[in-house]
Amino acid sequence: MKALGFALFLVGLAAASGYGARKVDVAEGSGENGAVTASDRVSTWFDAAGLPFLGGLALMILGGIVARRGMTAAQEVVERAHSQHAGATPSKDRPLELIGRMEAILEPLDATKLPGDAKGMTKKLDELIDDPVADFLEMREAMIRQLGLETFAEMIGHFASMERGAARAWSATVDEAWDEVGPSLERARAGLANARKVLEAANQPKAA
């Protein structure tokens, strides 16, 4: 629909431009001694090109409306797809899978290898924040529905501790504050372990 709208607009623009610029000859005017007036020129031009010109304008307006509706419809589809993706209820295992990926990144990080491995350390921490952490946080609304607000609040508090620890470890590595890296990584691991415990407990079948 958007492409059709643009096509109509361009056809209308070409028609309106062509007929709007059309020159007409006025043999005799209505002024004194047959002088040609501006009104004569407009009247003669309109007789020769006015209707096609107005048709071109109408096509431009119609094309603009159609293109706008097409763009709006496309935007609604994108927003609806994003909403469905963000709001879909994940399986109970999905958050734990993401936590497993975070653990796989955090566990091998060794502050005793600094400063030699500083570049590798920051790269891994970037990977942690940009990939599994971002994916995990996209599910927060769905997890609230799944876990309940109270359980989610407890879990996300531990998760936030992990994020702060990882961010502090990254900053300390960049700033060459080597003594801060190890404790920050430990806080990140502890926060993640506690978040896992809350999720695992919530996933346990309730006693009859």
N, C-alpha and C positions, 0 to 999 in steps of 0.2 A: 504494500500500500504506500509506503514511503517513496519507493522508486516511481510509482505511478504519479504520485503527487508532484515530484520534482519534474517529471516529464511534461505533465500538463502545464506546470509553471513556466518551463522553458519555451514550450510552444506558444503559450500566451504572450510571453515576453517578446518573442520574435515577431509575432503578429502585431502586437501593440506598437513596438518600436518601428516596424516597417511602415505601417499605415499612419502612425503618428507623425512620421517625418516626410510623408508623401507631399510633393509639391503639386499645386493645382494652379491652373491659369484661369483668370477671371476676365472674360472678354469685355464686359461693361459693368460698371459699378452703379450704385444707387446715389452717389454723391452728386455735387454740382458738376454740370457738364459731363456727366457719366463717369466721374472719378470713382476709383475703387476704394472702398473703405475697409477697415479691419473687419467689420461685421460681414461684408461681402465675402472676404477671404475665408472666414470661419464657416459661413453658410455653405460656400462652394466646396470647401474641404470636407465638411460633414456629409454633404450629399455624396461625395465620391469615396470617402474613406471612413466616415464616422462609425458606421455599423461594424465593419471589421475591426476597427480600433477598440470599440466597446466590447466586442467578442473576445479580443485578446486580453483585455483587462479582466473580463469575467473568468477566462481560463486561468489567469495568474492567481486570482483570488481563490478559485476552486482548487487549484493545485496546492496553494499554501495550506488550505484547510485539510485537504487529503493527506499531505505530507506531515502536517502537525499531528493529525490523528494517528498516522502510522507510527510516528516517533513515540507518541504517548503509549500506544498499544505495546510497542516493543519494550519500552521502559517498564511497563506494568508486568510483562512476562518475566523480565530479568529480576525485578523486585520480588515477584511471587516465588520464583525459583529459589532466590536467596533466602527468603523467609522460610520456605519449606525446608531448605537444607539446614538453616540455623536452628529452626524450631523442632525438627524431627527428633523423636525420642530415640536416643542411641541404645544399643544393646547394653546390658549390664557390664559386659566384658570390655566395651570400647574404651571407657575412661581408664580401666586398668591396663589395657594394651598400651595406651599413650604413656601412662606412668612407667610401664616397663621400658619404653623407648627412652624416656628421660633418665631412668636409672642406668641404662646401658651407656649413656653419654657421660653421666656424672661419675660413676664408679671408677673408671680407669684414670680419671684426672688426678695427677700426683703433684702436689705443690713442691715436693722435694726436688723435682726436676727443673725447677725455675732457678735462674732466668733463662736457661738454655732452651726450654720448650715453651716460652711465652707466646710465641706466634700460634703454635698448635693449641695452647690452652684457650686463647681468645677465640680462635676459630670454632672450637668445640662448644664453647659457651654461646657463641652467636647461633650455632646450629640448634642448640637447646631452646633458646628463646624464640627463634624465628619459625621453628617447625613444630615439634610436639606441644610446646607450651601454648602457642597460638591456636593450634587445633583443639586443645583441651578447653581453652577459655571460650571458644566459639560454641561449645556445648553447654555453657553454664545455665541458660534458661531451661533447656531440656533436662539437665540434671536436677534443677530445683524441683521440677515436676516429678521426677523419678524418685529422688531421695527425700523430698520434703525440705522445707526451708531451714529447720533447725539442724538437721544432719549436714545439709549442704554448707551452711555457715561454718560449722565445725571443720569440715573437710577443707573448705576454701581458705580458712585461716591458716592451716598448716601449709597449704599450697602456696599461699602468699609469702610465707616464711622461706620456702624454697626459692621463690622468685627473687626475693631480696638478697638471699645468700648468694645466689648465682650472679646477680647483677653486681654485688659488692666484690665478688671474686674477679669478675671481668674488669671492674674499675681498678682494683688493686693491682692486677696484672699489668694493665696499661700504664698505671702510675708508678710501676716498679716498687710498690709497697709489698714486698714479698712475704713479710711476716703476717699480713692480713689474708693472704690467699687461702692458706690451709684452713684456718678457723671458719672462713666464709663458706668454703666448700663443705665443711662438716655440717654447718647450719643448713645448707641447702639439702644435703642428703637426709638429715634428720627430719626436716619439714616434709620432704617427699615420702619418707617412710611412714610418717604419721598420717599423711593424707591417704596413703595406701591402706593403712589399718582401718581407717574410718570407712572407706569404700568397701573393703572386704567384709567388714562387719555388717554393713547395710545390705550387702548382697546375700548374706546368709539367710536361708529359709527360716521363717518365723515358726516357733513351736506352736503346735495346735492347742 
